[in-house]
Amino acid sequence: MRARKAGNTLGFLAVVLMLIAGAVQATPATDAPRMTPTLDFVASPYADFLFYLLHRDNANFPDLRASVPLGDVKELNTGGFLPGYAMVSDIRSYADLYRLAYTYDNSTALVAALKQGESHFPAFMAYWKREVEPKEQETIAAWKAQEAKAHNVERLEGLTRLRFPYSAVKVAVIALGPLGGNMQNPPIMFATMKDASLPAVVGYDGTHMMLSGHADDWKKRAKAAQAISLIYAHGGTSYDIEEALCLLMQAKLPATYGSGADHSPNDSGDTPRRVLLRAMERDWDRYRGDASINAVDFAIDETIRTFGTAGVATLP
């Protein structure tokens, strides 16, 4: 009996070792070449309708309100991410929107708005197919061609010296939504067609993803706590540091191949964010010439340099 048990034990160990060996072989080599992150361009009438229904966004289509009036539907300042979730959830019917809304904490108000808006959706869909979809598809076609030539995420990695945390990311072209914004699970960037370019979208949202994607958190880096404390003392927050860097890359990525302005669109007034953005613009050549630091270290150093002294950054 003892010999039989020993034989069974040895057999079990042999199977375990075979499984381990197989797992080791299945594990990619650490020096395996990394695939270039890919962009998948998408559009959805349901996401566009939600932006219009909840927030009345129609800047790109001024005649929409006359074509699809929503005077009997209350405008909401909630459910900001619902259009995004509609995009990543591959919504295919109006009924699917109800199921999505029920996942929200404030589902009662959202469901009520959906019920009020349902009778208007056929008219919106007719308008969307006639006016909106062609322009969205035109934008997607142009951006696909641009991406094939430029590989924007790869360029952003080179510019920031940071690794993009995802192998693929959706780019949602939403004609009726606000410019900017992203979600990381699943990864998706949102962009309107108005005053937007693909490198500007990738520069802004891609940098946000780099700073917080997966387990990354730039606030844990060396000297980050000091930088945050200094900008906080001047009325800012840690988000101002991150946002200033993203705005910087929104301008610098297009500029790498001669598209767009070299300087960032600054917010008005001498806010901590704008002061920091000016400082990074001023010292951009110094960053580019120092390959030992990445964009996060640059933003942290500039925050300490700017708010740790009495000096105020100015553009050259």
C-alpha positions in Angstrom: 0.0 0.0 0.0 2.8 2.4 0.9 4.6 1.7 -2.4 1.3 2.3 -4.2 0.9 5.7 -2.5 4.5 6.6 -3.3 3.8 5.8 -6.9 0.7 7.9 -7.0 2.6 10.8 -5.4 5.3 10.6 -7.9 2.8 10.5 -10.7 1.0 13.6 -9.3 4.3 15.5 -9.0 5.2 14.6 -12.6 1.9 16.1 -13.8 2.5 19.2 -11.7 6.0 19.6 -13.2 4.6 19.2 -16.7 2.0 21.9 -16.1 4.6 24.2 -14.7 6.9 23.6 -17.6 4.0 24.3 -20.0 3.1 27.5 -18.2 6.8 28.7 -18.3 6.8 28.0 -22.1 3.5 29.9 -22.5 4.8 32.9 -20.6 6.1 35.6 -23.1 9.8 36.3 -22.9 10.5 39.6 -21.1 12.6 40.7 -24.0 9.9 39.9 -26.6 9.2 42.9 -29.0 6.3 45.0 -27.8 3.4 45.6 -30.2 2.6 49.2 -31.0 -0.6 50.2 -29.2 -3.5 50.3 -31.6 -6.4 52.7 -31.9 -10.0 51.5 -32.7 -12.3 54.3 -34.0 -16.0 54.0 -33.1 -19.2 56.1 -33.2 -22.7 55.5 -31.8 -26.0 57.3 -32.3 -27.0 56.2 -28.8 -24.0 58.0 -27.2 -24.8 61.1 -29.3 -28.4 61.0 -28.3 -27.5 60.8 -24.6 -25.3 63.9 -24.8 -28.2 65.7 -26.5 -30.9 64.3 -24.2 -29.0 64.9 -20.9 -27.0 68.0 -21.6 -28.5 69.5 -24.9 -25.1 69.5 -26.6 -25.6 70.5 -30.2 -22.8 73.1 -30.9 -21.8 71.3 -34.1 -25.4 71.1 -35.3 -27.3 74.3 -34.5 -30.5 73.1 -36.3 -30.8 70.0 -34.2 -33.0 71.7 -31.6 -35.5 72.7 -34.2 -35.4 69.3 -35.9 -35.7 67.3 -32.6 -37.1 69.6 -29.9 -36.9 68.3 -26.4 -38.9 71.0 -24.6 -40.9 68.4 -22.7 -37.7 66.7 -21.3 -35.9 68.0 -18.3 -32.2 68.7 -18.8 -30.0 66.8 -16.3 -26.6 67.6 -14.9 -25.9 64.0 -14.0 -25.0 60.8 -15.8 -21.9 62.4 -17.4 -20.3 59.0 -18.1 -23.5 57.4 -19.4 -22.7 58.2 -23.1 -19.3 56.8 -22.6 -20.7 53.6 -21.1 -23.1 53.4 -24.0 -20.2 53.5 -26.4 -18.1 50.8 -24.7 -21.1 48.6 -23.9 -21.9 48.3 -27.6 -25.5 49.5 -27.2 -27.7 48.4 -30.1 -31.2 49.3 -29.0 -33.1 51.9 -26.9 -34.0 49.2 -24.5 -30.3 48.6 -23.8 -30.1 52.2 -22.6 -32.5 51.4 -19.7 -30.4 48.4 -18.6 -27.3 50.6 -18.6 -29.0 53.4 -16.7 -30.1 51.1 -13.9 -26.4 50.5 -13.1 -26.1 54.1 -12.0 -26.6 55.3 -8.4 -28.9 58.0 -9.6 -30.8 55.6 -11.9 -34.3 57.1 -11.1 -33.6 60.4 -12.7 -31.8 58.9 -15.7 -34.5 56.3 -16.4 -37.2 59.1 -16.2 -35.2 61.1 -18.7 -34.9 58.1 -21.0 -38.6 57.5 -20.8 -39.4 61.1 -21.7 -36.9 61.1 -24.5 -37.8 57.7 -26.1 -40.6 59.2 -28.3 -38.0 61.6 -29.7 -35.4 59.0 -30.6 -36.8 58.1 -34.0 -36.7 61.7 -35.2 -33.2 62.0 -33.7 -32.1 58.8 -35.5 -33.3 60.1 -38.8 -31.5 63.4 -38.2 -28.3 61.5 -37.1 -28.2 59.3 -40.2 -28.7 62.3 -42.4 -26.5 64.9 -40.8 -24.3 63.5 -38.1 -23.2 60.0 -39.1 -21.6 61.2 -42.5 -19.5 63.8 -40.7 -18.4 61.3 -38.0 -17.4 58.7 -40.5 -15.6 61.4 -42.5 -13.6 62.3 -39.4 -12.9 58.6 -38.6 -11.7 58.0 -42.1 -9.3 61.0 -41.9 -8.0 60.0 -38.5 -7.4 56.4 -39.6 -5.3 57.6 -42.5 -3.5 60.0 -40.1 -2.9 57.2 -37.6 -1.5 54.9 -40.3 1.2 57.5 -41.1 1.9 58.9 -37.6 1.3 56.1 -34.9 0.3 58.8 -32.4 0.5 56.7 -29.2 4.0 55.6 -30.1 5.0 59.2 -30.8 3.5 60.2 -27.4 5.6 57.5 -25.7 8.7 59.0 -27.2 7.7 62.5 -26.3 6.9 61.7 -22.7 9.4 58.8 -22.2 6.6 56.9 -20.6 5.0 53.5 -21.5 1.4 53.6 -22.6 -0.5 51.1 -20.3 -2.7 49.5 -22.9 -2.2 47.5 -26.1 -5.4 48.8 -27.6 -7.7 51.8 -26.9 -10.9 52.9 -28.5 -11.3 56.5 -29.8 -14.9 57.5 -29.7 -15.9 60.2 -32.1 -18.9 61.8 -30.5 -20.3 64.7 -32.6 -22.5 66.1 -29.8 -20.2 65.6 -26.8 -17.5 67.7 -25.1 -13.9 67.5 -26.2 -11.7 65.5 -24.0 -12.3 62.8 -21.4 -11.4 59.2 -21.1 -12.3 55.9 -19.3 -9.7 53.3 -18.4 -11.8 50.2 -17.9 -12.2 49.4 -20.8 -9.8 52.1 -22.2 -11.4 54.6 -24.4 -10.8 58.3 -25.4 -13.7 60.6 -26.2 -13.4 63.4 -28.8 -15.7 65.7 -30.7 -15.0 66.8 -34.3 -15.0 70.5 -33.4 -11.5 72.1 -33.0 -10.1 68.6 -32.5 -7.3 66.7 -34.1 -6.3 63.1 -33.5 -2.8 64.0 -32.1 -4.4 66.6 -29.8 -6.8 64.0 -28.5 -4.1 61.3 -28.0 -1.7 63.9 -26.5 -4.3 65.0 -23.9 -6.2 61.8 -23.1 -3.2 59.5 -23.7 -1.1 61.3 -21.2 -3.9 61.1 -18.6 -4.0 57.3 -19.2 -0.2 57.1 -18.8 -0.4 58.8 -15.5 -3.0 56.6 -13.9 -3.5 53.5 -16.1 -3.4 50.1 -14.4 -1.5 50.4 -11.1 0.4 53.6 -12.2 0.1 56.7 -10.1 2.4 59.6 -10.7 1.6 61.0 -7.2 3.7 58.2 -5.7 6.9 59.2 -7.5 9.9 60.9 -5.9 9.3 64.5 -4.9 5.6 64.3 -5.9 4.4 65.0 -2.4 6.6 68.1 -2.2 5.3 69.4 -5.5 1.7 68.8 -4.5 2.2 70.5 -1.2 3.7 73.6 -2.9 1.0 74.0 -5.5 -1.7 73.4 -2.8 -0.2 76.2 -0.8 -0.7 78.5 -3.8 -4.4 77.5 -4.3 -3.9 74.5 -6.6 -4.3 70.8 -6.4 -2.5 67.7 -7.6 -4.9 67.6 -10.5 -3.6 70.9 -11.7 -0.1 69.3 -12.1 -1.5 66.4 -14.1 -3.8 68.6 -16.2 -1.1 71.1 -17.0 1.1 68.2 -18.3 -1.8 66.8 -20.4 -2.5 70.3 -21.9 1.2 70.6 -22.7 1.2 67.3 -24.6 -2.1 68.2 -26.3 0.0 70.9 -28.0 3.4 69.3 -28.3 2.3 66.0 -29.9 0.7 67.7 -33.0 3.8 70.0 -33.2 6.1 66.9 -33.6 5.0 66.7 -37.2 4.1 70.3 -37.9 0.4 70.1 -37.1 -1.1 72.6 -34.6 0.4 75.3 -32.5 3.5 74.7 -30.4 2.1 76.5 -27.4 -0.8 75.1 -25.4 -4.2 76.8 -25.2 -3.9 78.3 -21.7 -6.9 78.8 -19.5 -7.6 82.4 -18.6 -6.1 84.1 -15.5 -3.0 83.4 -13.5 -4.3 80.2 -12.0 -1.7 77.7 -10.6 -2.4 75.5 -13.6 -1.7 78.2 -16.1 1.4 79.4 -14.2 2.8 75.8 -14.2 1.9 75.4 -17.9 3.8 78.5 -18.8 6.8 77.3 -16.8 6.8 74.0 -18.7 6.5 75.8 -22.0 9.4 78.0 -21.0 11.6 75.1 -20.1 10.5 72.6 -22.8 13.8 72.7 -24.7 15.6 71.9 -21.4 13.4 68.8 -20.9 13.9 67.7 -24.5 17.6 68.0 -24.1 17.7 65.9 -20.9 17.0 62.3 -21.7 17.5 61.2 -18.1 14.0 62.4 -17.0 10.5 61.7 -18.3 7.5 64.0 -18.6 6.2 63.2 -15.0 9.6 64.1 -13.5 9.6 67.2 -15.6 6.2 68.3 -14.4 7.1 67.6 -10.7 10.4 69.5 -11.0 8.7 72.4 -12.7 6.1 72.6 -10.0 8.8 72.7 -7.3 10.9 75.2 -9.3 7.9 77.5 -9.9 6.0 77.4 -6.6 9.0 76.8 -4.3 10.5 80.2 -5.2 9.1 83.7 -5.6 9.6 83.6 -9.3 6.7 83.5 -11.8 7.0 81.6 -15.0 6.5 83.6 -18.2 6.5 82.6 -21.8 9.6 83.6 -23.8 
